[in-house]
Amino acid sequence: MRLAAEEIATAMGAEIVATGGDGSPRRATIDSRAADEGDLFFGLRGENVDGGRFAPDAIAVGAWGVVIDRDREEGLSGAWVFAVDDPLAAMQALARAWRRALGARVVGVTGSVGKTSVKDIARALLPGRVHANRENLNTEIGLPLTVLEAPPDTDVLVLEMAMRGAGQIAELAAIAEPEVGVVTNVGPVHVELLGSVEAIAAAKAELLAALPASGVAIAPAQAGELEPHLRGVPRLVRFGAGGDVEAVEHKVEEGVTEALLETPAGCQLFHFPFTEPHNLINALAAVAIGIALEAPLSEMADRAANIGFSRFRGERLELGEGIVLVNDCYNANPVSMRAALDHLVSFEGGRRIAVLGEMAELGPEAPRYHREVGEHARTHGVDLVIGVGEPAREYYPDELVAAPGEAAELLAAQLAPGDTVLVKGSRSAGLEAVAEALPELLAQEGTT
């Protein structure tokens, strides 16, 4: 961050109670164990621990400065010490100041499904220096950390925004101040917390309401419950069949989706390094971002080969003898589950096997949503469904096991050459353990 100590203090509304060295902080961190020389440590208050108590540890390893509650300032020295009323609010305010100092174009991305993939694809397609969230740094803590990580030469910030309640997207948008807002879709995700899909749509639409008069809203051609919130947006670009950005032709060959896209900027042939139909939709949303930012279509097409996805999101692992594992266990809801199952049945060769964990936070209708997903698997060509955990009983699986480790052992004993396995569930189901254990178990099976 090319901000002097005095500028940082002003942005945060902080009192400087101790001075440190010259220059600017290297990065922001909230973990004193990961703090290093040149960092700016924020001592956030947690439910059980006040991070401010670790400020001396951060200073001891060479932190440039620390931001702490006013009641913890006494006796600290050896670095810049900023005393504030609320360290989290101070970090958010500093992130907003750095976003303004960067002068970068800013894109906010939210939605029930696909927001991380849209972010990943946009990061690859957009020209210039693009900075985006790492992993799941998309909350009221993670998003400001992401902004504060952005290097001074950043041209575009693509910021994924998570939502678990009303007002949270508005809070993130107030930090990021996006000029382009993307809502990938709206579905029954977090309905347990918000009560209805309509309430979810209203919460997601907070991003669109935060756009400036010159801003651009990006939404699906078939927006469903989001549709009423699209009235009056500054400028609207729709993606998907019948939208402003759509694939008029596409085919899949040798692991690549070749698609002819029609856009307001003209037509362009893209070669995307994936085969999933839902990722083609995500790519249309990412191209729509490029259209909003006036990125050349031809340049985006040239960059398509660089697309890569975050961990646990549709990772394809070759396990030998033609066995393929699709590791898609970062999260799950009825919409993403159906899309993943549809992709599973597109594989040719041996059996199509689905290892399914719970879809969390679906409220009182959760059993029905699970039953509908199980029925979708059976009627669309999945050969074997393995449920993991008691909630997965509602899939009416062919096999039900209690824990991910048991699922891995069951797979290792039953897999045959050419089989394809999908592993998918909410993070709380812990199904990444299946993908981690299966290769070793298969190796053991091969030696016995």
N, C-alpha and C positions, 0 to 999 in steps of 0.2 A: 504494500500500500504506500503510494507516494504521498503520504500525508504527514505533516510534522506533528509533534506532540500537541502543540497548541491547537492545531486544526482538529485533531482527534478529540481533544477535550471539549472544544466548542460543539462538535457534532453530537457528542454524547451528553452534553450538559453536565460534564464532570468537573470536579475540583481536583487540581493537581496537588497532591500532598507530598510527593517526593519526585525528584528529577533523576533522569537516567542519561544514557548516552545519546550521541547524535543520530541523525538519520531517521528512518521509518521502520515500523515492524515488518518482519518477513511474512507473517501470516497470523491469523487468529486461531486460537485453540481453546477448547473448554476442558481438556483432559491434561491435568498436570503431569501424568505419567508419560504422555506423548510430547510434552512441551520440550522445546529445544532452544538453542541460542537464537536470539532475534525474534522470538514469538511474542505475541500479545495474548496473555492468558486472561480469560474471562471466568471469574469465580461465580458460576451460576448456582442459584439455590435449587436443590432437589427436594424430593419428597422426604428423603431420609437423611441426606447429607448436604451441608452448605459447602459448595465448591470453594468459597472464599478462604476456607481454612487451609487450603493447599497452595495459596499464593506464595508463601515462603519457599515451598518446594520448587515452584516454577522459577522464582528469582534465583534460587541456588543453582539451577542448571543453565542460567544465562538468558532467561527471558528478557526481552526488550522492555516489557512493561506488564502490569497487571491491572485488571479492572475489578473492583471489589465493592461490597456494601460499605457505606460510610462508617458503620460500627466496627469494621475490621481494619481500618486504616492505620491504627496506632502502632508505631514501632517498625513499620515496613520501610525499607530503603534498599538501595543497590540497583534500582531500576525505576522506570516511570511508574508511579502509583496513581491511579485515577479512582477517586471515590465517587460513587453514584448511588442513587436511591434504589435502582433496580438494574443489575448487571445484564439481564436478558434484554430489557428495553434499550439499554445503552448499546448493546451489540447490534440490535436491529436498526437503531438510529445511525450507527456508524456504517452499517452496510448500505443504507440508503444514501448516505453522503458519498461513499465510494462509488456506488452505482452512478451518481450524478457526475462525479469527477472523471469517471471513465469515458463518458460520452458515448457509450456503446448503444447499439440497438438492443432492445430487450423484448423477449418473447416469453409469455407465461403459458404453461401447458397444464391443463387439468382434465379430469374425466374419470368415469367409473372404470374404464378398461383402456389400456393401450397408451397411457400418457408417458410411461417410461420408454416404450418402444418408439413413440413419435419423437421424443426428446433425442434418443439415440440416433435415429435416422436423420433428423434435422441437423444434429451435430456433424454428421458425416457429409451431408449434402451441401450445407451452406458454405459459401466461400469466405475467405478471411480467417481471422483468429476467432474461433468459437469456443466459448467456455460454458460448461453445463454441469449439473449436479453429478457428483459421484454417488454411486450406490443409492441409498435412500435418504440422502440429505435434502429432503423436500418439505420439512416441517418448519414451525416457527423458530426452531433452533438450527436445523440443517440448511434452510434456504439462506439466512444471513451469513452463515459460515461459507456457503458456496460463493456468494457474492464477494466476500472478503478474500477468497482464494483467487479471484480473477486477476490475471496479470495486467499491467498497465496498457499493453498493446491490444487488449481485447476489442474485437469489432462487434461481436454479437454475444449476448448472454441468452441462453435457452434454459429457462428455469421451470422445472417440474414443480407443481404445487399439490401437496397432499391435503385431504380434507377429511376431518372426522366430526365436524359439527358446524352449525351455522356461524357465520362470521369469521371463520378461519381463513378462507380464501381471500376475503377482503383484507384481513390482517397481512397476509403474505403479499398481496398486490400493493398495499401501502408501502411496503419495504422495497419491492422490485420496480414499481412504477412502469409496468409493461406498456408498450405501444402496440403489440400484437397479442391477442388473447385467443387461445385455442381450447375449445371444449371437445374432446374426442368423442364422447357419447355420454349418455346417462342411463344407469341401470340400477338394479336392487343391490347396491353395495353400500354398507353402513346403514342400511335401512333400520337396523336395530336401534341406532342412535338418533336418526332423524325422523323415523316414523312412516315415511312414504317416499315413493319415487319422485313425486312432485316436489317434496321438500328437498330432496337431493338435487334436483334440477335447479331449484332456486339458490341453493348453496353454491353449486358450480358456477351459476350465472353471475355470482359476485365478481368474478374475474372480468366479465364483459362490462359490467357496470363501472369498473374502475378505469376503463380505457379513456384516453384523452379524446378530444374532438377530432383529432387527426388519426385516431387509432383504427385498427383492423380487427374484426372478429372473425374467427374461423370455426366453422361448425359443420356437422354432417348434413348431407343433402336431405336425409330423413332424420330430423332432429327430435321427433317424439315429444316428450315432456319438456324439452328445452325450448321448443318452438315459441311459446309466448314471450320468452326472455330475449328473443332475437329482434323483436320489434324495437326500432329506434337506435340500434347500434350504429356507430359512425359509418362503418363500411363492412359489408359482409361478404366473405368468400366461403362457399360451400364445397365440400369434397365428397366423393363417392358417386355412385351411379345417378346420373341426372344432375349432378352438381357442376360447379364452375371448373373444378379439377377432377377429371374422371379418366378411368382406363377404358378407352374405346375398343381396344384389342389387347389380349394378353395370352401367353402360353408359358408352360413350365417345362423346361428341358435341362437335364443334368444339373439339378440343384440351383437353377437360375430362373427367375421369373422375368420374361421379356414382356414389356408392357408399352403400348403406345398411349401416351397421355395427351389429353386435350385440355388446354388451360386458357385463361384469358390472355396469356402471352404467346400463344401458338401451340403447335403440336411438337412432341419430342419423344423419341424412343429411349426407354430406360432399360437397363439390365440390372435387376436387383438380385443380390446374392442370398436369396431365401426362396422358399417355396410355399410358405403358409399363406392362404388367402387373406387371413386377418391382417397379416403384415403388409400386404399390398394396400389395404385400406389405410393402415398407419402411414405408409409411404405417401399416399395421396395427401394426407393431412400435412406431412412434412414438406411436400412440394408446395402446398398452399402457403405455408410459412414463407418459403422462398419467393413466391409470387408477391406476397404482401411486402417483402423487403426488397423487391425488384432485383432479385438474384437472377442471372442469366440461366435460362433453361438448359442450354447446352453444357454449361459449366456444372450444374447440378447433376446432369446425366453422367458426365465424366467422373464425378466423385462418388457415384453410387457404389462402386466396387469397394469403397472404404467402410461400408456400413457394418457395424458390429453391435451386438446387443449386450446389455448388462447381464451379470451372472444370474443363473437360475431362471432366465426368461427364454425358454425354447432352445436351450443349449442342446446341440446334437452331438452325441458321443458314440463313436464306433467301438464296439466291445469285442470285435473279432467274430469270424464265421458269419458275417453278414448281420449280426445282431446290432440293432440301433437303439440307443436310449435317448429319449427326448426329455430333458430335465427342465420342467416348467413349473417348479414348485415355489416360486417367489410369493405368489398369491393366487387366489381363486375366488370366483363368483360365478353365478349362472351363465353370464354372457361369455366370459373368457373360457369357462369349462367347455361349453359347446363348441367354441371355435377350436380349442385344442383337440377335442375328440374328432372333429371334422378333419383336421389335419392328420391325425393319427390314421384314420381309415384311408387316407390317400396313399399310404405306403403300400408297395406291392411286395410280394414274397411270402413270408411266413405269416404267423398269427399277429394280430394287432391286440396288444394287451394294455389295459389302463389300470394304473395303480392310483387310486383316488383317496385323498384325505378330506377332512372336513372343509366346507366353505363357511367361514366364520362370519359373525355379525350380520346375519340375515333376519334376525328377529323371530317372531312367533311363526312365520311362514317357512322357516328353515327346513323342516321335514319335507314339505311339498317341493321346495326348490331342489332338494337332494334327490327326491324320487323322480322328478322330471329329468334331471341330468342322467340318472341311471337308465331311464327309459330311452333317452336320446342315444346313449351308448349302445344299447341293445338293438335298437331299430336301425342304426346307421352303420352297422358292420363291425363293431368291436367284438372280438372273439372271446375275451376273458376280462372280467372286471374284478380287481382285488381291492377291497375296501380296507382302510387302515383307521382304526379307532372306532369307538362306539357310535359317534354321529354318522360314520360312513355306512352303518347298517341300513340307513334309509336309501342308499343307492340300490338296495337289493343285489349286492355283489355276488359273484360266483364263489368267491372266497372272502372271508372276513378275518383279519388278524388284528391283534391289539396294538402293535407297535411297528414303527418303520423297520427295525432290525428284523422282525419276523417276515415282513414283506420281502426284504432283500433275500433272506434265506429261501423263501418259497420260490421266488423268481429264479434263483441260482439253480434250484433243483429241477425246474420245469422248462427253462428256456431251451429253445432249439434253434439251429442255424436259420437265419433269415427272419427271426421274430423282431418286431418293433414294440418297444415299451414306452408308454407315456407315464411320467410321474408328475402328478399335479394335486395341489391342495393349498390351503392357506398356510402362511408361515408358521402359525401356531401348531400345525400338524407335524412339523419337523421332517417333512419328507425328503429334504436334502440328504438325510442319512441313508436313504435307499440308494441314491446315486453314488454316494461316497463309498458304501460298502460293497455294492454289487460287483465292480470289476475284480476286487480281490477274492470274493466268494466264487466267482466264475473261474478264476485262475486255480483255486483250490479244487473245484469240481473237476477241472481238466487234468489234475495230477493224481486223482484217486481212482 
